[in-house]
């Protein structure tokens, strides 16, 4: 189906992320699915469309922009471990600065954990994921795909900062000034780190099944 499927997948991906969170739509969905049901449905939809988009990029006409070398396969292989660790340390942790946080009213800037190192850990993980996968995928379709994700992750941090500053007023600057990383070896960090390693191993195992390409050199 070539560029037609790729374009359609990109359009559906953008719409699936923009429409459900719009003010008229999200309250309607939350009222029927509940907050957790909405989060689960939105996550499943996003993941499914992302898998389709990546598959469509692989089926698009191959237009090489740079050549492939064996060393390039090691870049995402190495980079995905910190990506998985960042996700595990950030997901459902109080974070009033960005999205993906939970129970933000409990946020303590003096024990901010990974938020003390990066205000937008999930966007940092997305940027590393996209940049690392850009290296061994030097054809036009994948360069567009991973380049858009990397650009969104980097630009999105500035946009969210501006929006949060408008919403939180002086509290945003006060919380930021008091940010301190949490203890490195506290219990939650250890089990979250173990979960990140497990996520990395699961991603390695599922990559050939879901994406159709082995990540191993």
C-alpha positions, -999 to +999 in steps of 0.1 A: +000+000+000+031+022+001+029+058+012-009+057+013-009+034+044+019+053+060+001+086+056-031+071+069-014+056+099+003+089+107-031+107+105-048+082+127-020+083+152-022+121+155-060+121+157-060+093+183-038+115+205-055+148+199-092+140+199-097+120+231-080+146+253-100+176+239-121+194+265-155+184+250-144+148+245-124+138+275-150+146+302-176+126+282-153+096+280-142+098+316-178+100+328-185+067+310-152+048+314-141+063+347-106+079+352-087+046+352-108+031+324-101+062+303-063+059+310-063+022+301-083+027+269-062+056+258-030+037+265-041+006+246-053+027+217-021+047+216+000+016+217-020-002+190-018+027+166+019+032+173+025-005+164+006+001+131+025+032+124+059+016+128+047-014+107+035+010+080+069+028+080+085-006+073+061-012+044+065+022+028+088+026-003+124+023+007+142+056+000+177+054+016+192+086+031+223+069+046+238+035+046+236+008+073+266-005+093+266-033+119+276-009+148+243+010+143+223-020+157+240-015+191+228+021+195+191+013+203+201-020+220+222+000+246+199+031+247+167+012+254+179+001+289+180+036+303+147+043+285+130+014+303+146+025+336+133+060+332+098+048+324+098+025+354+110+052+377+086+078+364+053+061+356+025+068+382+049+088+404+037+123+416+048+149+391+029+182+388+054+194+361+044+169+333+020+142+323+021+106+335+021+115+371-003+102+398-015+116+431+002+149+424-011+163+457+015+141+474+044+156+455+073+164+477+100+185+459+125+175+486+121+138+477+112+142+440+130+110+428+136+111+391+116+143+387+145+160+406+167+151+376+143+157+348+109+174+349+096+155+319+110+119+323+086+103+299+094+128+272+131+123+278+126+086+274+107+092+242+135+114+228+161+088+236+140+060+221+134+080+189+170+093+185+185+058+191+162+042+166+169+069+140+206+058+138+200+023+122+170+033+102+183+056+076+154+054+051+130+083+045+099+068+061+117+059+093+136+092+094+103+111+092+088+088+119+116+089+145+125+125+136+089+136+144+088+118+177+122+132+187+111+167+178+078+163+196+096+151+227+120+180+228+096+207+218+069+192+240+089+198+272+090+235+266+053+237+257+043+218+288+065+240+310+048+271+296+013+256+301+021+244+336+035+278+345+002+295+334-019+269+353+002+268+385+014+304+387+040+311+413+037+276+427+056+262+396+087+283+403+086+275+440+083+237+434+111+238+408+134+258+431+129+231+458+135+201+436+158+175+451+163+139+438+151+112+461+176+088+478+192+065+452+188+033+472+153+037+487+131+007+484+108+021+457+138+029+435+151-006+438+119-023+428+112+002+401+147-004+388+140-041+387+108-035+369+127-014+343+151-042+337+122-066+333+106-042+309+138-041+288+140-079+286+103-082+276+108-055+249+137-075+236+116-107+235+085-091+219+103-069+194+106-096+167+070-106+173+054-072+173+077-052+150+089-081+129+126-073+133+151-086+159+168-059+179+199-081+184+229-076+161 
